[in-house]
């Protein structure tokens, strides 16, 4: 029995360590996809000017929500050390991953004293998803983490887990003074400034923690003081107006509509966690994980019904409590004879016709053994779905064919233009290239991402479209080049590129760098 119990602790811990090691190796490579160029550009602007960095993507003096406290720290690191932005982002990724893992450990320890619980929670957070591969910043699936580990969202979610753990201790300790609550409020504000959507998730988890504790009036007063301190920090942040984000336009909703697609395929394994939440609710109507899940589900459902698809970014508030509940169910089951799984009494020491003796099966209480087996199967399915992540650290040619088929190659990047394109140069490029070129210090005419704070964004996008459109008169093209001070053009092939351009270099995938010579 002792050996079996020891194995139920050691195996999850070893598996969790392997996952963390895999992510550390991924950081070494730092695969490029998604928003990496945006975050690299943000660090690059702060390296050159900490006080007035301007827009990170285009040559304009506008604020940006990407100038967060964490990006400011990384900008200072880049400025002091002289490291390239990609080295700095690797450093940030290691810090973010450390915060995330330690935060999960601290938070889960407030819910369970079992030694295996934190490791199981890590495994559920990265593998208990679905069979449709999905990656988005703020979502903790293994493949998603591999591509976003250097993003502020990982740093912010790591802080969120620490916030919930700290808050759980504060609500249980009547002697927690004003300093603790003011510190919690400042931490909440920092999370919200670093990644606004993770701030929503952090807020929902914090609210569930407080409500579940059924605290008295004194705690609510201190909580109000902490919130007030956080609001002051949000209002005082000098790099952008946090509260102006409430008025973000329709572009934000159209980008996030994809979050509501293929929900069963992406998340069906999480239903195991929903079952675990139901069992927790039967035992305690005020369970913090249950309340957390309900709050998240309400926000996401309202977003889908109302067309506010950006509210879908609260999905981690649905997934995280369910995933953690699934992990805890594997280490906190009841003994046979009283065990319920799921909701059906085992009876007098018999499960599926097999005598279980004194309430144990293979040395482990029956309820936990059955649940652990089902959970292990679900984790195996989830791990196989995301096994292609190994391709980020192992050459594709060395992977088994079945694994290589699940590998998605990252973007190549535009480092090949750096011998010619210098910091501050303006490049005419379409959206895909525009998402990457600013990482090397260049500006683009139109931002590669929607920018709520850029007043002439629509005109810039229209001008880029007009420049590359077939049939646009050369005089119009040249007027656009002069209006924005364009020095370079990046495009695939020569069609639509225009006259007055000289081919300078050719990159992968057919991209060509042109110098404006007219």
Phi, psi and omega in degrees: 000315182298320179295320179295317179295323179296320180294325178293342177268315186289316184301310177299323180295316178297316180297319179295319177298319179296322177297315180296319178298320177300316180293325176296320177292325176298320180300323179301319179278325182052068181301139184264123173196163173064234190264014184302321180298322178299313183289324176295318179297322179298314178297320181297318179294319180291329176300320183276331180204105182287336187267313181232073184288339182073185180296135182288341187249324183237161183280080181210147181267080180230156174287170179206136177292351178282346176276080184260170177304321181291318177295327177295318177299314181294325175297320176296320177299315179297320182292319184284318186273333186078007178296153174293159182298331182285327173293318179297319178294327175295318177299315178298324179295319179297317178296315180298318179295319178297318178296320182295311182295314180293326178293317176300315180301313182295316183293316181295328178294338174284345182255335182207142177266358182293135185296331182275348187301312181299318180294317177298323179296317177301314180297319179292322180296327183263337185245336186275079181233260181204198181247007170255120184295135186214134179222130178200143180298138183092356178251133195262018173300153185301313180296320178296316178298320181300325183270342186238009188299336178269000182282156175299338181297322179291316176302315182293319179293324175300315176297325180297317177298321177293323177300313181296321180293316180296317181295320179300321177291323182293319182288340178270350184247102182301336184276359180300120186271186183297327180300320179297314184289324176293322176297320177298320179295319178294318178298318177300320180293319179297318177301314183294325179287326182287321178204105191300321181290322174293333174296323176296315179298316179299321180294317180295318178295322179293317179298318179298321180296316182290315182296319181297329181283347180048059186283165180272182185299321182300320180292320179298323178295314179294322177299318177299320177296319178296318178297319179299318178298319178296319179296322177298316178297316179300317182288332184273348183299123192276347189274338175196161180273103183301317186287343176290341180295340179299332182265021180304145189278189184292336180301324180296322181289320181294323179296322187268000179300330181297339180294340183262008179265147174051043180300316179299315182296324184281332193229009191295334178293338180292343178301333175299321176291327177296320176300316179298323178293322177299317179295321178295321180295325179295328179277326185210110181294345182250025181298131184296325179292322178296313179297319178301312180299314182297315180300315179297318181296322179296315181297314181296318180296317178297323177296319179293322182287320186272350183085006174273076190291341176296340177293345175296344176292351174277002179306324176302334176288344173271317187285314186302309180296326179292318180295318179292321178299321178297319179295316183293327180297334181282345182241359184232024179293159178274164181286155180299153184095334177229351186295147177236120178207112339267100177093005182244119180299140180291328181102206185270071173072022179231130176232120181055035176081004181254120178300140182242006174067232186270047174081017178230155178224114186059034176084001182233138177310139189304315182302316179291322181296314180296313182297317180299323178294315179296317180296318179300319177296317179296319179295324178295318178296315179296321179294320179295323178300324185255014185297338178299343178302331178302333180297342178284348179236348179240131178307139185302326180294339180269356182274146170303149185304319181295325179285316180300329180294338181263000181275134177248116184294138177286175178291155181280324183093174183236032179298339182292347179271348189295335175297340183244315183278121184255170181302132177088350176293147179260129183242133172274119183207154175283177192302314185299312178292325181295340178281348185242323185303320180298341178298337182260011176102349180282162169253154172246162181292312177245145180291147179283351181228152176304136183230103184295330185269001180262104188295329182258027181302314182301317179295319180296315179299318180294322180293321177295317179298319181292321181298317184272355182288140176294139178090355178291127180301146181297329178296322178293317179300315182295326176296320178294318180300315181291324183297326184253000181066039183290130177251338184220155174230133174243125179204168178261112182081185183256348183298126176080359183286327178099165177273174181077020180237145178239128179293127181251316183204156176240134182249184180293153176075011178090003178292144179231136174261123178249142171262137176282117186244350182278000000 
